[in-house]
Amino acid sequence: MDSIFNLKEKIALITGGAGVLGSRFANVLAQQGVIVGIVSQSLEKAENTVKDIEANGGKGFAIQANVLNKEEVEKAKDFIVEKYGRLDILINAAGGNMPGATIQPDQAVYDMKSDDLQKVIDLNIIGTMLPTQVFADLFAKQKSGNIINISSASAQRPLTRVVGYSASKAAIDNFTQWMAVELAQKYGEGIRVNAISPGFFIGEQNRALLLTPEGKLTPRGEKIIDHTPMGRFGTPEDIDGALLFLCSDMSKFVTGTILKVDGGFAATSI
């Protein structure tokens, strides 16, 4: 069984790798012996994440690139091919939301800012599709590769207020399944595409939405916990197992799957 989980010396690239979720992925994989590339628009942030990895005994490298710029992503691919000769794992962790693409309780849908909506759609959808498109060429030549996208609990069950984010994450689910079929049928079983769908985790973007300054649940936080059978928010460690499972050969017959890590949120209706 050890060999199935063995990830030592695998080469991984994580877009949004300097973010809260991406940096967690990076450190978890590095602890398993993966050489992890961190992609960020901020080279300083990417380098700081690599420093954290190396401080814990892991190996990493930083790449400055905008996931919405094909030329920059192509340069990242060329760098990896020249330095390592291959890529084993691509994790599309770049994404996010904006206040202007969210409907507040005292707003209506026509109050939503079109520019912010476009930015959210671009970051989540194009920011996943474009790197996948670029590196699919490399995976096709290798006849191997592992792509992991990041979905959301709001993709399978649209949540009130976050209309732009929910719609764009729903597109990620569709794209994950489409690409899984496309790559497997054309290039063989060595290429897999899956997604992790986190439930509710406390981060800087949603802390004020879910918790009061005193650390108590807000009304929205209470609703979420009431609809989470396990009765709590997720912690970063809760995603580790799903990540390692999808990255390893333990899941070598798994493709086109949206793996939920949500404490049962998607399974409850009342």
Secondary structure per residue as TSV (DSSP state, phi and psi in degrees):
chain	resnum	aa	ss	phi	psi
A	1	M	-	360.0	-30.4
A	2	D	H	-58.5	-38.8
A	3	S	H	-67.9	-29.5
A	4	I	H	-66.7	-36.4
A	5	F	H	-89.8	-3.5
A	6	N	-	-67.7	118.1
A	7	L	-	-115.8	6.8
A	8	K	T	-59.1	131.3
A	9	E	T	69.7	9.3
A	10	K	-	-67.4	152.5
A	11	I	E	-108.5	122.3
A	12	A	E	-123.3	148.8
A	13	L	E	-126.6	130.9
A	14	I	E	-121.8	112.0
A	15	T	E	-76.0	146.9
A	16	G	T	65.1	25.7
A	17	G	T	-70.4	-11.6
A	18	A	T	-94.7	-3.6
A	19	G	S	-78.5	177.2
A	20	V	H	-60.2	-50.8
A	21	L	H	-72.2	-45.6
A	22	G	H	-62.5	-40.9
A	23	S	H	-69.1	-32.2
A	24	R	H	-64.2	-47.5
A	25	F	H	-56.0	-45.2
A	26	A	H	-59.9	-46.7
A	27	N	H	-68.6	-37.4
A	28	V	H	-63.5	-45.8
A	29	L	H	-67.8	-39.4
A	30	A	H	-61.7	-34.8
A	31	Q	H	-67.4	-18.3
A	32	Q	T	-95.6	8.7
A	33	G	T	91.4	7.8
A	34	V	-	-77.9	140.1
A	35	I	E	-88.4	115.2
A	36	V	E	-109.8	126.6
A	37	G	E	-95.8	132.3
A	38	I	E	-107.5	118.9
A	39	V	E	-104.7	127.8
A	40	S	E	-153.6	153.4
A	41	Q	S	-67.5	-25.5
A	42	S	-	-99.9	109.8
A	43	L	H	-62.2	-35.8
A	44	E	H	-61.6	-44.0
A	45	K	H	-65.9	-39.8
A	46	A	H	-63.7	-43.1
A	47	E	H	-66.4	-35.4
A	48	N	H	-65.9	-37.2
A	49	T	H	-66.1	-40.1
A	50	V	H	-63.4	-38.9
A	51	K	H	-60.9	-40.4
A	52	D	H	-62.7	-42.4
A	53	I	H	-61.8	-47.5
A	54	E	H	-68.2	-32.4
A	55	A	H	-64.8	-25.0
A	56	N	T	-97.6	12.8
A	57	G	T	89.7	6.8
A	58	G	-	-95.3	180.0
A	59	K	E	-121.9	136.9
A	60	G	E	-156.3	171.2
A	61	F	E	-149.2	152.1
A	62	A	E	-108.2	140.5
A	63	I	E	-134.2	128.7
A	64	Q	E	-91.3	120.3
A	65	A	-	-163.0	146.3
A	66	N	-	-95.8	120.6
A	67	V	T	-67.7	-8.2
A	68	L	T	-95.9	1.1
A	69	N	-	-113.3	107.7
A	70	K	H	-61.7	-39.0
A	71	E	H	-61.6	-41.4
A	72	E	H	-68.5	-38.1
A	73	V	H	-68.2	-37.5
A	74	E	H	-61.5	-40.2
A	75	K	H	-64.7	-36.6
A	76	A	H	-63.8	-41.0
A	77	K	H	-63.3	-44.7
A	78	D	H	-61.5	-39.6
A	79	F	H	-61.7	-45.3
A	80	I	H	-66.0	-42.7
A	81	V	H	-62.8	-42.8
A	82	E	H	-67.1	-39.4
A	83	K	H	-83.6	-39.9
A	84	Y	H	-118.6	-17.7
A	85	G	S	82.5	-4.8
A	86	R	-	-168.1	169.0
A	87	L	-	-136.1	133.1
A	88	D	-	-99.0	-37.5
A	89	I	E	-135.5	130.2
A	90	L	E	-118.1	121.0
A	91	I	E	-113.5	117.0
A	92	N	E	-91.2	86.4
A	93	A	-	-101.2	-2.7
A	94	A	-	-69.7	135.6
A	95	G	-	168.3	-178.4
A	96	G	-	155.5	-172.0
A	97	N	-	-135.4	167.7
A	98	M	-	-136.9	144.4
A	99	P	G	-54.8	-36.8
A	100	G	G	-69.3	-15.7
A	101	A	G	-99.7	12.7
A	102	T	S	-116.8	139.7
A	103	I	-	-96.1	114.2
A	104	Q	-	-76.1	161.1
A	105	P	T	-55.8	-29.9
A	106	D	T	-96.6	14.4
A	107	Q	-	-116.1	166.0
A	108	A	-	-117.2	168.0
A	109	V	G	-61.0	-30.3
A	110	Y	G	-74.6	-5.7
A	111	D	G	-84.4	-11.3
A	112	M	S	-63.2	140.0
A	113	K	-	-84.2	121.0
A	114	S	H	-62.1	-38.6
A	115	D	H	-63.8	-43.0
A	116	D	H	-67.4	-39.1
A	117	L	H	-59.7	-44.4
A	118	Q	H	-62.1	-40.1
A	119	K	H	-63.9	-41.3
A	120	V	H	-65.3	-44.2
A	121	I	H	-62.9	-45.1
A	122	D	I	-61.7	-48.9
A	123	L	I	-63.2	-44.6
A	124	N	I	-79.7	-42.9
A	125	I	I	-87.2	-60.4
A	126	I	I	-64.8	-36.3
A	127	G	H	-64.5	-16.1
A	128	T	H	-99.3	-43.0
A	129	M	H	-68.5	-41.4
A	130	L	H	-65.7	-50.6
A	131	P	H	-59.6	-36.7
A	132	T	H	-62.3	-43.8
A	133	Q	H	-60.7	-46.2
A	134	V	H	-63.7	-47.8
A	135	F	H	-82.4	-14.2
A	136	A	H	-61.1	-32.6
A	137	D	H	-61.5	-43.8
A	138	L	H	-67.6	-44.2
A	139	F	H	-63.0	-37.7
A	140	A	H	-62.9	-41.0
A	141	K	H	-68.4	-36.9
A	142	Q	H	-74.7	-24.4
A	143	K	T	63.3	24.4
A	144	S	-	-156.6	153.4
A	145	G	E	161.2	154.9
A	146	N	E	-136.2	114.6
A	147	I	E	-109.5	129.9
A	148	I	E	-125.6	120.0
A	149	N	E	-99.7	165.0
A	150	I	E	-113.8	114.1
A	151	S	-	-95.2	-154.3
A	152	S	-	-162.7	155.6
A	153	A	H	-60.4	-24.5
A	154	S	H	-80.3	-4.3
A	155	A	H	-79.6	-45.0
A	156	Q	H	-82.1	-28.4
A	157	R	S	-133.6	97.5
A	158	P	-	-54.8	128.4
A	159	L	-	-94.8	147.9
A	160	T	S	-60.1	151.4
A	161	R	S	79.9	-47.9
A	162	V	-	-89.1	61.9
A	163	V	H	-65.0	-46.3
A	164	G	H	-66.4	-43.4
A	165	Y	H	-65.0	-45.1
A	166	S	H	-60.9	-45.8
A	167	A	H	-63.7	-42.2
A	168	S	H	-70.6	-35.2
A	169	K	H	-72.7	-31.2
A	170	A	H	-63.0	-36.0
A	171	A	H	-65.3	-33.5
A	172	I	H	-62.9	-41.3
A	173	D	H	-59.9	-46.8
A	174	N	H	-62.4	-45.5
A	175	F	H	-64.4	-39.1
A	176	T	H	-58.2	-46.5
A	177	Q	H	-69.3	-41.1
A	178	W	H	-62.3	-46.5
A	179	M	H	-69.2	-33.3
A	180	A	H	-59.1	-44.1
A	181	V	H	-68.3	-46.2
A	182	E	H	-57.4	-49.6
A	183	L	H	-74.5	-38.7
A	184	A	H	-67.2	-41.9
A	185	Q	H	-69.5	-35.3
A	186	K	H	-90.2	-29.3
A	187	Y	H	-126.8	2.1
A	188	G	-	101.8	173.5
A	189	E	T	-72.4	-6.7
A	190	G	T	-75.0	-10.4
A	191	I	E	-112.0	124.1
A	192	R	E	-124.0	149.4
A	193	V	E	-136.2	120.1
A	194	N	E	-138.0	174.8
A	195	A	E	-138.4	149.3
A	196	I	E	-104.2	131.5
A	197	S	E	-114.7	93.9
A	198	P	E	-71.3	147.8
A	199	G	-	-81.9	-131.1
A	200	F	-	-102.6	115.6
A	201	F	B	-120.3	138.8
A	202	I	-	-76.0	121.3
A	203	G	-	-135.9	178.2
A	204	E	T	-64.9	-31.9
A	205	Q	T	-70.1	-33.4
A	206	N	T	-115.8	3.8
A	207	R	H	-58.0	-47.4
A	208	A	H	-68.1	-22.7
A	209	L	H	-76.8	-32.0
A	210	L	H	-104.2	-26.0
A	211	L	B	-130.1	145.6
A	212	T	-	-78.1	167.1
A	213	P	T	-56.6	-25.0
A	214	E	T	-84.3	-2.7
A	215	G	S	90.2	8.3
A	216	K	-	-90.6	161.7
A	217	L	B	-69.6	136.8
A	218	T	-	-78.3	170.0
A	219	P	H	-55.6	-39.2
A	220	R	H	-69.1	-39.1
A	221	G	H	-60.8	-38.8
A	222	E	H	-64.2	-41.3
A	223	K	H	-61.9	-41.8
A	224	I	H	-65.3	-46.4
A	225	I	H	-63.5	-38.1
A	226	D	H	-61.9	-28.4
A	227	H	T	-100.9	11.9
A	228	T	-	-112.3	105.4
A	229	P	T	-52.1	-33.0
A	230	M	T	-77.0	-10.1
A	231	G	-	72.0	26.6
A	232	R	S	-156.9	166.1
A	233	F	-	-80.3	159.5
A	234	G	B	-76.5	160.4
A	235	T	-	-116.2	156.4
A	236	P	G	-52.4	-35.8
A	237	E	G	-64.8	-22.7
A	238	D	G	-65.8	-23.0
A	239	I	G	-89.0	-15.8
A	240	D	H	-54.8	-46.7
A	241	G	H	-63.4	-42.9
A	242	A	H	-62.7	-41.0
A	243	L	H	-62.2	-50.1
A	244	L	H	-65.9	-35.9
A	245	F	H	-61.1	-49.4
A	246	L	H	-71.7	-27.9
A	247	C	H	-77.9	-24.1
A	248	S	S	-96.6	172.0
A	249	D	G	-73.7	-3.7
A	250	M	G	-61.4	-24.5
A	251	S	G	-112.4	30.1
A	252	K	T	-67.2	-13.6
A	253	F	T	-108.8	21.1
A	254	V	-	-112.6	117.1
A	255	T	-	-151.2	149.8
A	256	G	S	74.6	19.3
A	257	T	-	-103.0	142.1
A	258	I	E	-106.2	103.7
A	259	L	E	-88.5	111.6
A	260	K	E	-83.0	132.4
A	261	V	E	-126.3	78.8
A	262	D	S	-137.8	13.0
A	263	G	T	64.7	17.6
A	264	G	T	93.8	7.3
A	265	F	G	-54.3	-44.1
A	266	A	G	-73.6	-13.7
A	267	A	G	-91.9	-11.3
A	268	T	-	-105.2	148.2
A	269	S	-	-123.7	-9.5
A	270	I	-	-126.1	360.0
